[in-house]
Amino acid sequence: MALSAVREDEQDGYAQRLEAFAERHRERLEELVRAYGPGSRPAEYGRYLLVSQPESLIICERMESAPLLLRGR
């Protein structure tokens, strides 16, 4: 579902752009996982399960790059 928010014209090279996004925002993403991912207090109660899933990286990237398209999906 998250990948459906990647437009057809963006699909070529998307993996490389996603990797660059992860490197550029490494500290912020690490903090997100620490605060809400596996082993965090909210995760103990089953909240924020999405943070522990691989597609969360795509969602974060789309929230920055194409928030309206993501919202529409």
N, C-alpha and C positions, 0 to 999 in steps of 0.2 A: 504494500500500500504506500509506504513512504517513497519508494522509487517512482510511483506514478506521478509524483510532483516534480520529477525531472523531465523537462520538456525534451521532445525528440531532438531538437537542434542542440541540446546540451549533452546528449548521451555519449557522443564520441569524446573520449578523454575525461569522462566524469570521475572515474576512479582516481586519476591523477589529481584532479581538482579537489576531490574529497580528502585525499592524502595531504595536500597542501593546506587545506582548511584545518585539518587536525593538527598539523605542525604549527600553524600560525596561532591557533587557540589552545595549545596543549595545556597550559596552566589552568585556564578557565574550565576546560573539559575535565581535567583531573579533579578540580575542586567540586564540580558537579557530581562526579562519581563518588567522591569521598562523602559528600553531604547527603546524597540521596540514593546511592547505589548499594550493592550488596554489602552487608555488614554495618550499614548506617542505622541510626535509630528509626527513621521513618520506614526503612525496609523491614524492620522487625515486625511491623504491623501490616505488611503487605502493600504499603503505599509506594508509589513511584517505581513500580516494577519495570516500566519501560526504560528507565535509566540503565538497567542491567542488560538490556538487549542491544545487539549490534546495530539495529536500525536507528537507535537513538542518535548516532553520529550523523546519519542522513537527515534526520529531523532537525537537528541543530543547524546543520549547514543550510538547509532549505529555509529555516526561520530567518537566517541572515540574508540569504541570496534571493529568495522568492517567497516572502511570507504570505502574500495574497494567494498565490497559486497553491501553496501548502494548505492554507485555510480553506480554499475551495474544494480540496480533495477530501 
